[in-house]
Amino acid sequence: MAARKLQKTVLAAALLGVLTTSGCSPIVNIHGYLPVSANVEAVAISKDTKASILETLGEPSTKGVQGDNTWYYVSYTVSTFAFLAPEVTDRQILAVSFNGAGRVSAVNTFGIEDGNLVNLNTRETVTGGRTLTLWQQMLGNVGNFSAESFL
């Protein structure tokens, strides 16, 4: 009888252990769109146009800030483990650049190792120019006035 009770206890502990560790497995999410490499290799520099790139690669994830002379196809993988913050584990960017005539001038691929970490939310407002202390602001104009400036 005691052996049977011990067997049930061990089985319950094993089941609890399996359920606990399976709950901590990482969750992987893939976001974005990256064209198939065979389609990317088919792009001909100086021959393909924006219309042919749309047909071959599809709509880009985003376009360049100034005009639309560069199209970006972005795909990234985010892993979340238990209660920890999500972490970007992989990022692939395909950049297709166009010249003034609307033809492909370059096709570049970038990975997560090529990027720089940019903190987009610093809660600080950066101002240009020189930073003055309180006394420099108060006494800065002493002696800079003339009678002509009042007339």
C-alpha positions in Angstrom: 0.0 0.0 0.0 2.8 2.4 0.9 4.6 1.6 -2.4 1.4 2.5 -4.3 1.1 5.8 -2.5 4.8 6.6 -3.1 4.3 5.7 -6.8 1.3 8.1 -7.1 3.3 10.9 -5.3 6.3 10.4 -7.7 3.9 10.4 -10.7 2.2 13.6 -9.5 5.5 15.3 -8.8 6.7 14.3 -12.3 3.5 15.6 -13.9 3.8 18.9 -12.0 7.4 19.3 -13.1 6.5 18.7 -16.7 3.7 21.2 -16.6 5.9 23.8 -14.8 8.8 23.6 -17.3 6.5 23.5 -20.3 4.9 26.8 -19.1 8.3 28.4 -19.3 9.2 27.5 -22.8 9.9 30.5 -25.0 7.3 32.0 -27.3 8.6 32.9 -30.7 6.8 35.4 -33.0 7.9 36.3 -36.5 6.8 39.7 -37.8 7.1 41.4 -41.1 7.7 40.2 -44.7 11.0 39.2 -46.4 10.8 38.1 -50.0 12.0 34.6 -51.0 15.7 34.6 -51.8 15.1 33.2 -55.3 13.0 36.3 -56.1 15.7 38.6 -54.7 18.4 37.0 -56.8 16.2 37.5 -59.9 16.4 41.3 -59.5 18.5 42.8 -62.2 20.3 46.1 -61.3 19.7 48.9 -63.9 17.0 46.8 -65.6 14.2 46.3 -63.1 11.8 49.2 -62.4 9.6 50.0 -59.4 6.7 48.3 -61.2 8.7 45.1 -61.8 9.9 45.0 -58.2 6.3 45.3 -57.0 5.4 42.4 -59.1 8.5 40.3 -58.2 9.0 41.1 -54.5 5.6 42.5 -53.5 4.8 45.7 -51.5 7.6 46.8 -49.2 7.3 47.1 -45.4 8.3 50.8 -45.6 9.7 53.3 -48.0 12.6 55.8 -47.5 12.0 59.0 -45.5 12.9 61.3 -48.3 11.0 60.3 -51.4 10.5 56.7 -52.2 14.0 56.0 -53.8 14.6 53.2 -51.3 12.2 50.4 -50.4 12.7 48.3 -47.3 11.4 44.7 -46.7 11.7 44.0 -42.9 11.3 40.8 -41.0 12.1 40.2 -37.3 11.8 37.5 -34.7 10.8 38.2 -31.1 11.2 35.7 -28.3 9.4 35.9 -25.0 10.5 33.7 -22.1 8.2 33.4 -19.1 7.7 36.9 -17.4 10.9 38.5 -18.9 10.7 41.3 -21.4 10.4 40.3 -25.1 13.7 40.3 -27.0 14.4 40.7 -30.7 16.5 37.6 -31.6 16.7 38.0 -35.4 16.2 40.8 -37.9 16.6 40.8 -41.7 16.2 43.9 -43.8 16.3 43.9 -47.6 16.9 47.4 -49.0 16.2 48.0 -52.7 17.5 51.4 -53.9 16.3 53.2 -57.1 18.1 55.8 -59.2 16.5 59.0 -60.6 15.1 57.1 -63.6 13.2 54.7 -61.3 15.5 51.7 -62.0 17.1 49.5 -59.4 20.6 50.8 -58.4 21.4 48.5 -55.5 20.1 45.6 -53.5 21.4 45.3 -50.0 20.7 42.8 -47.1 21.2 43.8 -43.5 21.0 41.6 -40.4 20.6 42.3 -36.7 24.4 42.5 -36.4 24.5 45.5 -38.8 22.2 47.6 -36.7 22.7 50.1 -33.9 20.6 50.2 -30.7 18.5 53.4 -30.7 16.5 54.4 -27.7 13.4 56.0 -29.1 11.8 57.0 -25.8 14.3 58.8 -23.6 11.8 61.3 -22.0 14.3 64.1 -22.7 14.1 67.0 -25.0 17.4 67.7 -26.6 17.9 71.4 -27.5 20.5 72.7 -29.8 22.9 75.5 -29.0 24.8 76.5 -25.9 23.5 75.7 -22.4 23.7 78.8 -20.2 23.6 78.8 -16.4 21.2 81.0 -14.5 23.9 83.6 -13.8 25.0 83.7 -17.4 21.5 84.3 -18.5 20.9 87.1 -15.9 24.2 88.9 -16.5 24.7 88.1 -20.2 23.3 91.4 -21.5 25.0 93.7 -19.0 26.9 96.2 -21.1 25.3 95.2 -24.4 22.7 98.0 -24.5 23.3 101.3 -26.2 21.1 104.4 -26.5 20.5 103.6 -30.2 18.8 100.4 -29.3 16.1 102.3 -27.4 15.4 104.8 -30.1 
